Amino acid sequence: MNNDSSKICVYFDGACPSCVKDRDNYCRLAGKSSQQVSWVDITGKEKELHALGIDPQRALTELHIKIESNEQPAIILSELDAYIVLMKRPYLLRPLAWIIALPIVRPALSRLYHYMVFNRLKKSQRI
């Protein structure tokens, strides 16, 4: 399902300056492969998120993507699963995707990721 012919829709926090910067950096690094990735700002889109089966609060604290292909029904991935699929696309980010997926790295990185997101949301008084 994570082949290059599938389309990815990334649900990101557009009210977060670092999230917008991360999106821009990804598009720059991805080059042509970024053409099959669409970005949706989740700000104020609680109904749309619920319709997709995504909890809006979790959408603030974890990256979510929807993968669509002609061969299989669409699936939603979140947190590091989403990052791994997204990073496997651009050649420059593939080694990072591989490292993130390592069983020793993944749990520690997940805790760090949640800690950083919680602090960002607390600092901006959004939680």
C-alpha positions in Angstrom: 0.0 0.0 0.0 2.9 2.4 0.5 4.1 2.2 -3.1 4.8 5.4 -5.1 1.6 5.1 -7.1 -0.6 5.5 -4.1 -1.8 9.0 -3.1 -1.2 10.3 0.4 -3.3 13.0 2.1 -1.5 14.5 5.2 -3.7 16.0 7.9 -1.5 18.6 9.7 -1.9 21.4 12.2 -1.7 24.6 10.1 -1.9 26.7 13.2 1.5 25.4 14.2 4.4 27.3 12.6 6.8 24.4 13.0 4.3 22.0 11.4 4.0 24.4 8.4 7.8 24.6 8.2 8.0 20.8 8.4 5.5 20.5 5.5 7.5 23.0 3.4 10.8 21.2 4.1 9.2 17.9 3.1 7.9 19.3 -0.2 11.3 20.8 -0.9 13.1 17.5 -0.2 10.5 15.3 -1.9 10.7 17.0 -5.2 8.5 15.3 -7.8 7.3 12.7 -5.3 5.6 15.5 -3.4 3.1 15.8 -6.2 1.2 12.8 -5.0 1.0 14.1 -1.5 -1.8 16.5 -0.6 -1.8 18.5 2.6 -5.0 19.4 4.6 -5.0 21.9 7.5 -7.1 20.4 10.3 -7.7 23.7 12.0 -11.4 24.1 12.5 -12.2 20.9 10.6 -13.5 18.7 13.5 -16.6 17.4 11.5 -14.4 16.4 8.5 -12.0 14.6 10.8 -14.8 12.7 12.6 -16.2 11.7 9.2 -12.8 10.1 8.4 -12.7 8.4 11.8 -10.0 10.6 13.2 -10.4 12.0 16.7 -9.7 15.8 16.4 -7.8 15.9 19.7 -5.6 13.0 18.5 -5.2 14.8 15.2 -3.6 17.7 17.1 -1.2 15.4 18.9 -0.3 13.0 16.2 0.3 13.2 12.4 -2.4 11.4 10.4 -2.3 10.4 6.8 -4.8 8.7 4.5 -3.3 6.4 1.8 -5.4 5.8 -1.3 -4.7 3.4 -4.2 -6.7 1.8 -6.9 -5.8 -1.7 -5.6 -7.0 -1.3 -2.0 -9.5 0.7 0.1 -8.1 3.9 1.8 -6.4 3.5 5.1 -5.6 6.0 7.9 -2.2 5.8 9.7 -1.1 7.9 12.6 2.0 8.9 14.5 5.2 7.2 13.5 3.5 4.8 11.1 2.4 7.9 9.2 5.9 9.4 9.3 7.5 6.2 8.1 5.2 5.9 5.0 5.6 9.6 4.3 9.4 9.5 4.6 9.8 6.4 2.4 8.7 8.4 -0.6 11.6 10.9 -1.1 15.0 9.2 -1.7 16.7 11.5 0.8 14.4 10.6 3.6 14.4 6.8 3.1 17.3 6.2 5.5 15.5 8.2 8.2 12.3 6.2 7.7 14.3 3.0 8.1 15.9 4.3 11.4 12.5 5.4 12.8 11.1 1.9 12.2 13.8 0.2 14.1 12.3 -1.6 17.2 14.9 0.0 19.6 14.5 3.5 18.2 10.7 3.6 17.6 9.4 3.6 21.3 11.9 6.2 22.5 11.2 8.4 19.5 7.5 8.0 20.0 7.8 9.2 23.6 10.0 12.2 22.6 7.5 13.1 19.8 4.6 13.1 22.2 6.6 15.1 24.8 7.5 17.8 22.2 3.9 18.0 20.8 2.4 18.3 24.3 4.9 21.1 25.1 4.1 22.9 21.9 0.4 22.7 22.5 0.7 23.7 26.1 3.0 26.7 25.2 0.5 27.9 22.6 -2.3 27.3 25.2 -4.2 24.9 22.9 -4.5 22.2 25.6 
